[in-house]
Amino acid sequence: MRQRIGWYVHHHGRGHLTRLLAIAPHLDADIECFSSLEAPADLPAHCRWTHLPRDDDHEGGDPRLGDPTVGGVLHWAPLGHRGHRDRLALIAGSLAATPVDAFVVDVSTEVTVLARLLGVPTVAVTQPGRRDDRAHRLAFDAATTIVAPWAEDLLEPEHLRAHRRKVVYTGGISRFDGRTPSSQHDGSVLLLGGAGGTTVTDREIDLAARATGRRWRVLGGDSWTLDPWDAMARAETVVAWAGQNSVADLAAAQARAIVIPQTRPFGEQEETAGILRREGLATVSDAWPTAEDWPEVLASARSLRPDWSRWGIRGAAARAADAISETAVRR
């Protein structure tokens, strides 16, 4: 009998959605997706999308004033917020009407707990950073399986060691796994800006381009593209933030990279950048370099010979799919 999998996709940025799109083709299952994001144009045929109301709008007042953390027990459950109530009700109603064999949560403590309270095995996707607060501990305790999308020999957080038996370290999950990196570069610099969440300005980028004397191309934000692979393959150097998907894509392209961590909850990108620096996989700058510093930073990246195989992207999406399928089977 074909498996049925539920999947919650967090609406911040594009990383959680990108991870779904990378893993889903490896799952022989019908997937019920839930998110406040709009359904992507490239959603696989075996996925169905339920659009959830937002839980952070200010209709009826500022949700931050509604004790959203319950004194630190949860991350986001604002009192009296209709969107929050309706989104959880939609998920619960769907699971009651059409049960699933397992539910993937990427990411939310509240949805993880909800699914487990409804008797559904849960697969909690986690991220780097310090996640030993009460809410994260609750989610890890409630989860049936924990998927950590990075290589275990590069990072085994202390807070996951207590759950070692149910943690699956898949390696970095990239949508470009299996594509062949290019050996021909055009000398350009590519900035992968992601879907937002940075304070770097257009002027700072322009000054960096002038200082390096290189041709720069910017993808991300208003210049978002679904598939930046060709641009990554042509560029001699790639500048990127330290999000999990960005770094996995750098590994797939075997890029010479400059990685600049952005501020995120729980220090996720700072920890990832620290690993890249320690292992010599990328040139890491803790902040956007000044125009005067850019030539030296670029020269450092161009001199790298990174062993990106250590990031473990080969087969990572399939390993994540196997962990999800096995969780469903154990049910």
N, C-alpha and C positions, 0 to 999 in steps of 0.2 A: 504494500500500500504506500502511495506517495506521501512523503512527509509534508506537514504544514508548519511553517516557521513564521512567527511574528517578529517584527523588527522596528525598534524605535530609533529614529534618526534625530539627533539634536539639531536645532536650527541655527546655532552660532557658527558662522563661517561656512566653508564648503567641505571641510575635512571629513566629517562624519558621513556625509552623503557620498563622498568619493570612495570611502572605505566600503560602504554597501555596494557600490557599483563595481568595485574590484572583486569582492568576494562572491556576490550573487551568481555570476556565471558558473562557479564551481559547485553550486548547490543544486542537487536534483530534488527540488522541493518547490511547493507553491509558497510564495513569500508575501505576507501581509505587512505592508509598511505603514508606519504612523509618524507624522512629522508636521510641524508648522511651516516647513518649506513647501513650495510648490513642487509638484511632481516633475522630475527632470525629463527632458525630451528623449534621453537615451535610456530610460528605464527598461530593463529587460522584460520580455513578454511574460515571464512566469512571476512577475511582481505586480501586486495591486497596491494602490496608494490611497490612504485615508488622510485627508488634510485636517490637522488639528487646530483649534483656536489658539492664539497666543496666550501665554500665562504671565507676560511681563508688560502688557500695555497699561496705560493709565486710565482706562475707562472705569469710572467709579472711584478714582483716587489712585494715589501712588502705592503700588503693591509692596514697596519696600517698608511701608509703615505698618503692614499687616503681619508682623512677626513671622517673616517667611522662613526663618531657619528653626523655628520652634526651640529657641534657646540653644541652637547648635546641634540638635538631633538630626535635622534634615538640611538640605541645601536651599530648597525653594518650594514652599507651600504656603503662599500668602493667604491670610484669613480673608474670607468674603470675596475672593476674586473669581468672577464667573468663568473667565477663560480657563483658569487653572482647574476649576471643578469640572467644567464641560469636557476638557481634553482627557482627564482621567476617566470620566464616565464613558466617553466614546471608546477608549481602549478596553475598559472592563466589559462594556456591552458587546463589543466585537468578539472578545475572548469567550464570553458566555454563549453567544449565538453560534459562532464557528470556532471551536476550540483549536488550539495549535499544539504541536508536540514540544516546542521549545520557543522561548522568546529572547531575542537578542536585544540588548539595551546599550546604545552607543550615543550618549551616556546620560544617566540620570539615576540617582539614588531612589527617588520617589517612584519611578516607573519600575525599577528592579524590585522594590518591595511590593508594589501593587501586583505585579505578575506573580510573585511568589505567594502572596496572600491568596491569590486565586488558584493556587495549586499548580502553577505552570513552571517547569524547569527553566531557569534563566541563565543566559550567557551574558555576563557583564564585560563589556570592553573597557579596558582601563588605559591610562596614559601615564607618561612619566611625571615626575614632580612629587612633592611631599603630600601624600594622600593618606595620612594617618589620623585625620580628624574623625569625630564621632560619626558623621554622616557617611563618610567613605567606609569606615569600619562596618557600619550597618549594611551597606550595599555588598561588601565583600563577604560578610557572614551569610547574607541571604542568597547570594548567587550560587548556582549549581556548578558553573564553570566560569573561570575568569580568563579572558583572552588578553594577553599583553603583546602588542604588535611591535616587538623589537627583539633583538638577540639576547638570550639569557646571559651569555658570557660577557656581554657589555654592560648589562644593568640588571641586578636582582635587588629591587628595593626591600628594605627591612620590613615594611608593612605588608609585603606579599609573602614573606617567608612563612608566616603562620598558616598560609593557605596553599602551601607548595603543592599539595596533592591535587588541587583543582585548577592550578594556573597552567595555561598553555602559552609558552613563548613562541610565537609564530615566526619571528623575524619581521623586518619592515615590510608592510603591505603596499605595493605599488601597482597601479593600474597598467604600468608599462613593463611589468615582468614578462620576459619572453621576447621583447623587441631587441634588435641588435644595435648597440651603441655605434656612433659614427667615429671614424678615425680621421675624418676630414673636417677641419674647423676654419671659419672665416675670419678669426681674430676679433670677433665682436664680444661684447659683454651683454648677457641677458639678465634682467632683473625679474624674478618671479615674485610678484607682490601679493599673491593670494587674493582672497575675496574681501580684504579689508583688515582693520584692526592694527594699523600702524600709524605712527606720527611722522613718518618720513614724508617730506614735501616734494613737489615737482621741482622746486628751485634747488633743493639739495641734490636731487638726482642729476639735474642739468649741470650743476657745478662739478659733480663727480665725473661726469662724462667729459667735460672740458679739461679737467685736471689730468685725466688718464690718456687723453688723446685717442681714445678708442670710440668706435661706434657702439652706442648702447641701444638696446631694445627693451621696452617695458611691457610685461604682460601681467595683468591683475587689476583689481579695482574696476575702473571704467573700461579697461582694455582686456577684460577677462576673456579667455578662450578655453573651450572644452578640452582641447588637445594641444598642449604646447611642445609635444615631443620633437617636431622638426626644428623648432627654434632652439630647444635644448641641445639637439644633436649638432647644430651648426655653430653654436657659441663656443668660444674658446674658454670662457669663464662664466659661471652662473652665480649670481647673487640671490640668496633666498633667505627667508626666515627659518626658524628651527621647528616648524610644525612637523608632525609625524609623517604626513603624506608628502610634504615637500622634500624631506630628507630621504624618504624611500625612493622618490622619483630621481633625486640626485644620484642615488646608488644605482638605479637602473640605467641611467645614462653614463655612469662612471665619470661624473663631472668633476672638473677642478672647480671648487666652489668656495665662495665667501658666504659664511652663514652669520646672520645677525639676529640673535634671539629677540623676540618681542614680548612685551609684558602680557602674561596670561595667568589665570588663576592657578595657584598651587605651584608656581615656578616651573611649569612644564617645559617651556622652551629653553629656559636657562639650564636645566639639567641635561636636556638633549644636546645643547651646544657644548656643555662641559665634556660630554663623552666624545664628541667629534674632535674637540681640541686635544683631549688626552690621547686619542688613538691616531692622531695625525690624518684624519679623514677629510678635514676641511680647514681653511683659515677662518678663525672665529674672531669676530669683533663684538664686544659687549654692547656697543652703540654704533650708530651710523658714523663712519669716519669723517673727519673734516676733509675739505677739498685737498689740503696740503698732504694729508696722510694717504689719500687714495692710491697714488702711484705705488707706494711701498706695499700696501695691502694687496693690490692687484698682482704685483710681482711675486708676493709670497704664495698666492693661490696658483699662479701659473707654474711655480716650481714644484708643486705637489705631485706625488705619484700615489694616490690613495688606493688602498686595497678595500674597495667597497663591498667585496664579497662578504666581509665581516658583518655587514648589516643584515645579511640573511634574507634578502628579498626573494631569491629563487624558490618558488613554490610556496611562499608565505600565505598568499590568499587561499590556496588550496588547503593548506594546513588549518587555517582558520575555519574554512568550510567543513573540514573533517571534524574539528572540535565541536562545531554547532550540530552537525548531523549525529555525532556520537552522543551528545547530550540528549537529543531527541529520542534516540534509540533506548537509552537507559531509562527513560520514562516508562 
